[in-house]
Amino acid sequence: MRVLIFSAAVLAVCSRPTLALAGVLIDDFSEGPITVTRTGGAYSESQTGLEASRVTGGERQFAFDQFGAEVQTATVGGGTLQLTSTPAPGGSTLVYFELMWGSDTEPLGIDLKADGGNRLHADIVAGYPPRLYLGSPGGLESRGDFDANGDIFFADLLGSADLSNVSWISLATGRSLGYEIGALQVVPEPATLVLTTAAVAGVALWRRRDRR
């Protein structure tokens, strides 16, 4: 009977969506709604005091460079990050933008591989998403691009950053027409998720039955 109970728990876990059991959350883009606009030259702005459980490190750093459309806007809120542009008459429509969490001087110190994490995921709502960069102590860096499903697998990253001790994370956009993406988060390997969660569920059911 106990074997049957445990098997049922495994089946229940397997039927759940993977993202519902996601790992480290980088930013759910709902905390501290903000719109940052650059007009003309380069512009940067930091947003601090955010809930660290929703925004890793409790801070976002926005930066636009001097190129591209006259007006470039980044909007965070409602669960998405949206980047748009308004060109001057006859001018460029492109946006050049970076959103960053942490830094070399104020490192995040997070382990992206904790709990079996094997990729970063963001829902691609519209447009072509930015490139992801990661940094770790000693000036080590890695980079990667989202696939069609909005995933960046750690095994596909280029570079040498230590994913078990990440100092900063950046979404960098160059020569883009804009985009909209959902929450950025680490997703554990499905097999790890199923085995770990099923084991917990099985133990809980086992104990419940033993108390009868």
Sine and cosine of phi, psi and omega as CSV:
sin_phi,cos_phi,sin_psi,cos_psi,sin_omega,cos_omega
0.00,0.00,-0.66,0.75,0.00,-1.00
-0.90,0.44,-0.59,0.81,0.05,-1.00
-0.89,0.45,-0.66,0.75,0.01,-1.00
-0.90,0.43,-0.64,0.77,0.01,-1.00
-0.89,0.46,-0.71,0.70,-0.01,-1.00
-0.89,0.45,-0.65,0.76,0.01,-1.00
-0.89,0.46,-0.65,0.76,0.03,-1.00
-0.89,0.45,-0.62,0.79,0.02,-1.00
-0.90,0.44,-0.67,0.75,0.02,-1.00
-0.88,0.47,-0.70,0.71,0.01,-1.00
-0.89,0.46,-0.63,0.78,0.00,-1.00
-0.90,0.44,-0.68,0.74,0.00,-1.00
-0.92,0.39,-0.67,0.74,-0.03,-1.00
-0.88,0.48,-0.46,0.89,-0.05,-1.00
-0.99,0.13,-0.13,0.99,-0.02,-1.00
-0.99,0.11,0.52,-0.86,0.06,-1.00
-0.89,0.46,0.65,-0.76,-0.02,-1.00
-0.85,0.52,-0.69,0.73,-0.10,-1.00
-0.92,0.40,-0.34,0.94,0.04,-1.00
-0.92,0.38,-0.31,0.95,-0.01,-1.00
-0.91,-0.41,0.61,0.79,-0.07,-1.00
-0.92,0.40,0.35,-0.94,0.00,-1.00
-1.00,0.00,-0.77,-0.64,-0.08,-1.00
-0.85,0.52,0.78,-0.63,0.07,-1.00
-1.00,-0.06,0.83,-0.56,0.06,-1.00
-1.00,0.10,-0.77,0.64,0.02,-1.00
-0.28,-0.96,0.78,-0.63,0.05,-1.00
-1.00,-0.10,0.03,1.00,0.07,-1.00
0.83,0.55,0.50,0.87,0.10,-0.99
-0.90,-0.44,-0.45,0.89,-0.03,-1.00
-0.96,0.28,0.72,-0.69,0.08,-1.00
0.84,0.54,0.86,0.50,-0.01,-1.00
-0.76,0.65,0.68,-0.73,-0.07,-1.00
-0.44,-0.90,0.52,-0.85,0.15,-0.99
-0.84,-0.55,0.83,-0.56,0.00,-1.00
-0.90,-0.43,0.83,-0.56,-0.07,-1.00
-0.85,-0.52,0.72,-0.69,0.08,-1.00
-0.93,-0.37,0.78,-0.62,0.06,-1.00
-0.84,-0.54,0.89,-0.46,-0.01,-1.00
1.00,0.06,-0.90,-0.43,-0.12,-0.99
-0.97,0.24,-0.07,-1.00,-0.02,-1.00
-0.86,0.51,0.53,-0.85,-0.03,-1.00
-0.47,-0.88,0.62,-0.78,0.06,-1.00
-0.67,-0.75,0.43,-0.90,-0.03,-1.00
-0.39,-0.92,0.61,-0.79,0.05,-1.00
-0.91,-0.41,0.57,-0.82,0.06,-1.00
-0.87,-0.50,0.91,-0.43,-0.10,-0.99
-0.90,-0.43,0.08,-1.00,0.06,-1.00
0.95,0.31,0.39,0.92,-0.02,-1.00
-1.00,0.08,0.36,-0.93,0.00,-1.00
-0.92,0.40,0.90,-0.43,-0.11,-0.99
-0.90,0.43,-0.38,0.93,0.03,-1.00
-0.97,0.25,-0.25,0.97,0.00,-1.00
-0.94,-0.34,-0.44,0.90,0.01,-1.00
-0.73,-0.68,0.93,-0.36,-0.08,-1.00
-0.86,0.52,0.76,-0.65,-0.05,-1.00
0.99,0.14,-0.19,0.98,0.03,-1.00
0.95,0.32,0.30,0.95,-0.07,-1.00
-0.49,-0.87,0.59,-0.81,0.14,-0.99
-0.85,-0.52,0.59,-0.81,0.04,-1.00
-0.85,-0.53,0.88,-0.47,-0.02,-1.00
-0.98,-0.22,0.66,-0.75,0.03,-1.00
-0.52,-0.86,0.78,-0.63,0.13,-0.99
-0.91,-0.41,0.60,-0.80,0.09,-1.00
-1.00,-0.10,-0.16,-0.99,-0.17,-0.99
-1.00,0.07,-0.05,1.00,-0.09,-1.00
-1.00,-0.09,0.23,-0.97,0.14,-0.99
1.00,-0.03,-0.40,-0.92,-0.08,-1.00
-0.87,0.49,0.44,-0.90,-0.02,-1.00
-0.86,0.51,-0.70,0.72,0.01,-1.00
-0.88,-0.48,0.81,-0.59,0.03,-1.00
-0.78,-0.62,0.72,-0.69,-0.15,-0.99
-0.74,-0.67,0.74,-0.67,0.12,-0.99
-0.92,-0.40,0.79,-0.61,-0.02,-1.00
-0.84,-0.54,0.82,-0.58,0.05,-1.00
-0.90,-0.43,0.77,-0.64,0.02,-1.00
0.38,-0.93,0.41,-0.91,0.03,-1.00
0.92,0.40,0.30,0.95,0.04,-1.00
1.00,-0.05,0.15,0.99,0.02,-1.00
-0.66,-0.75,0.35,-0.94,0.21,-0.98
-0.93,-0.36,0.83,-0.55,-0.03,-1.00
-0.84,-0.55,0.71,-0.70,0.00,-1.00
-0.85,-0.52,0.81,-0.58,-0.04,-1.00
-0.69,-0.73,0.21,-0.98,0.02,-1.00
-0.63,-0.78,0.43,-0.90,0.10,-0.99
-0.76,-0.64,0.96,-0.29,-0.06,-1.00
-0.98,0.22,0.45,-0.89,0.20,-0.98
-0.95,0.33,0.36,-0.93,0.00,-1.00
-0.79,0.61,0.86,-0.51,0.01,-1.00
0.97,0.25,0.08,1.00,-0.07,-1.00
-1.00,-0.08,-0.07,-1.00,-0.03,-1.00
-0.93,0.37,0.54,-0.84,0.06,-1.00
-0.96,-0.27,0.04,1.00,-0.13,-0.99
-0.99,0.14,0.44,-0.90,0.06,-1.00
-0.86,-0.51,0.57,-0.82,0.02,-1.00
-0.77,-0.64,0.95,-0.32,-0.22,-0.97
-0.55,-0.84,0.49,-0.87,0.10,-1.00
-0.65,-0.76,0.72,-0.69,0.13,-0.99
-0.89,-0.45,0.77,-0.63,-0.14,-0.99
-0.72,-0.69,0.57,-0.82,0.10,-0.99
-0.85,-0.53,0.79,-0.61,-0.01,-1.00
0.98,0.20,0.04,-1.00,0.01,-1.00
-0.26,-0.96,0.10,-0.99,0.05,-1.00
-0.92,0.40,-0.55,0.84,-0.03,-1.00
-1.00,0.08,-0.42,0.91,0.08,-1.00
-0.77,-0.64,0.95,0.30,-0.13,-0.99
-0.93,0.37,0.54,-0.84,0.06,-1.00
-0.95,0.32,-0.65,0.76,0.00,-1.00
0.90,0.43,0.62,0.78,-0.05,-1.00
-0.97,-0.26,0.47,-0.88,0.01,-1.00
-0.97,-0.23,0.96,-0.27,-0.04,-1.00
-0.95,0.30,-0.31,0.95,-0.01,-1.00
-1.00,-0.05,0.03,1.00,0.02,-1.00
-0.85,0.52,0.58,-0.81,0.03,-1.00
0.86,0.51,0.50,0.87,0.09,-1.00
0.99,0.14,0.29,0.96,0.00,-1.00
-0.85,0.53,0.74,-0.68,0.02,-1.00
-0.75,-0.66,0.01,1.00,0.03,-1.00
-0.26,-0.97,0.33,-0.94,0.15,-0.99
-0.97,-0.23,0.59,-0.80,-0.05,-1.00
-0.74,-0.68,0.63,-0.78,0.16,-0.99
-0.62,-0.78,0.70,-0.72,0.07,-1.00
-0.94,0.34,0.81,-0.59,0.02,-1.00
-1.00,-0.01,0.98,-0.20,-0.05,-1.00
-0.98,0.18,-0.70,0.72,-0.03,-1.00
-0.35,-0.94,0.47,-0.88,0.09,-1.00
0.98,0.22,-0.05,-1.00,0.02,-1.00
-0.99,-0.12,0.85,-0.52,-0.15,-0.99
-0.94,0.34,0.27,-0.96,0.01,-1.00
-0.96,0.28,0.17,-0.99,0.10,-0.99
-1.00,0.05,0.56,-0.83,0.02,-1.00
-0.99,-0.16,0.70,-0.72,0.09,-1.00
-0.82,-0.58,0.58,-0.81,0.05,-1.00
-0.77,-0.64,0.60,-0.80,0.06,-1.00
-0.77,-0.64,0.52,-0.86,0.05,-1.00
-0.69,-0.72,0.22,-0.98,-0.06,-1.00
-0.79,0.61,0.56,-0.83,-0.01,-1.00
1.00,0.00,0.16,0.99,0.02,-1.00
0.97,0.23,0.29,0.96,0.00,-1.00
-0.98,0.20,0.66,-0.75,-0.03,-1.00
-0.69,-0.73,0.45,-0.89,0.13,-0.99
-0.66,-0.75,0.34,-0.94,0.00,-1.00
-0.58,-0.82,0.36,-0.93,0.03,-1.00
-0.25,-0.97,0.28,-0.96,-0.01,-1.00
-0.88,-0.48,0.59,-0.81,0.05,-1.00
-0.92,0.38,0.64,-0.77,0.10,-1.00
-1.00,0.05,-0.11,-0.99,-0.08,-1.00
-0.89,0.45,-0.37,0.93,0.01,-1.00
-1.00,-0.05,0.02,1.00,-0.01,-1.00
0.99,0.11,0.34,0.94,-0.02,-1.00
-0.95,-0.31,0.52,-0.85,0.21,-0.98
-0.80,-0.60,0.96,-0.28,-0.02,-1.00
-0.98,0.22,0.70,-0.71,-0.02,-1.00
-0.85,0.53,-0.57,0.83,-0.02,-1.00
-0.91,0.42,-0.35,0.94,-0.04,-1.00
-0.99,-0.11,-0.07,1.00,0.00,-1.00
-0.91,0.42,0.58,-0.81,0.09,-1.00
-0.98,-0.22,0.75,-0.66,0.00,-1.00
0.82,-0.57,-0.19,-0.98,-0.15,-0.99
-0.74,-0.67,0.34,0.94,0.01,-1.00
-0.88,0.48,0.57,-0.82,0.05,-1.00
-1.00,0.09,0.97,-0.26,-0.09,-1.00
-0.95,0.32,-0.21,0.98,0.05,-1.00
-1.00,0.04,-0.07,1.00,0.01,-1.00
-0.48,-0.88,0.95,0.32,-0.09,-1.00
-1.00,0.08,0.79,-0.61,-0.02,-1.00
-1.00,0.07,-0.64,0.77,-0.03,-1.00
-0.48,-0.88,0.39,-0.92,0.01,-1.00
-0.74,-0.67,0.68,-0.74,-0.06,-1.00
-0.67,-0.74,0.65,-0.76,0.21,-0.98
-0.95,-0.32,0.93,-0.38,-0.10,-1.00
-0.91,-0.41,0.75,-0.67,-0.09,-1.00
-0.85,-0.52,0.82,-0.57,0.09,-1.00
-0.78,-0.63,0.73,-0.69,0.02,-1.00
0.80,0.60,0.76,0.65,-0.02,-1.00
-0.96,-0.28,0.46,-0.89,0.11,-0.99
-1.00,-0.04,0.07,1.00,-0.01,-1.00
0.96,-0.28,0.26,-0.97,-0.04,-1.00
-0.26,-0.97,0.12,-0.99,0.14,-0.99
-0.60,-0.80,0.81,-0.59,0.02,-1.00
-0.76,-0.65,0.39,-0.92,0.04,-1.00
-1.00,-0.06,-0.20,-0.98,-0.11,-0.99
-0.76,0.65,0.65,-0.76,0.05,-1.00
-0.98,-0.19,0.85,-0.52,-0.08,-1.00
-0.47,-0.88,0.39,-0.92,0.08,-1.00
-0.99,0.11,0.67,-0.75,0.04,-1.00
-0.89,-0.45,0.81,-0.58,0.04,-1.00
-0.94,0.34,0.38,-0.93,0.09,-1.00
-0.88,0.48,0.76,-0.65,-0.07,-1.00
-0.77,0.63,-0.67,0.74,-0.03,-1.00
-0.89,0.46,-0.63,0.77,0.03,-1.00
-0.91,0.41,-0.66,0.75,0.02,-1.00
-0.87,0.50,-0.74,0.67,-0.07,-1.00
-0.90,0.43,-0.74,0.67,-0.05,-1.00
-0.91,0.42,-0.70,0.71,-0.04,-1.00
-0.92,0.39,-0.76,0.65,-0.07,-1.00
-0.94,0.33,-0.60,0.80,0.02,-1.00
-0.91,0.41,-0.62,0.79,0.02,-1.00
-0.89,0.46,-0.69,0.72,0.03,-1.00
-0.90,0.44,-0.70,0.72,0.00,-1.00
-0.90,0.44,-0.65,0.76,-0.01,-1.00
-0.90,0.43,-0.67,0.74,0.03,-1.00
-0.90,0.45,-0.66,0.75,0.00,-1.00
-0.88,0.47,-0.69,0.73,0.00,-1.00
-0.93,0.38,-0.62,0.78,0.02,-1.00
-0.86,0.51,-0.75,0.66,-0.02,-1.00
-0.91,0.42,-0.62,0.79,-0.01,-1.00
-0.88,0.47,-0.66,0.75,-0.02,-1.00
-0.94,0.35,-0.59,0.81,-0.02,-1.00
-0.92,0.38,-0.35,0.94,-0.01,-1.00
-0.99,0.13,-0.15,0.99,-0.04,-1.00
-0.96,0.26,0.00,0.00,0.00,0.00
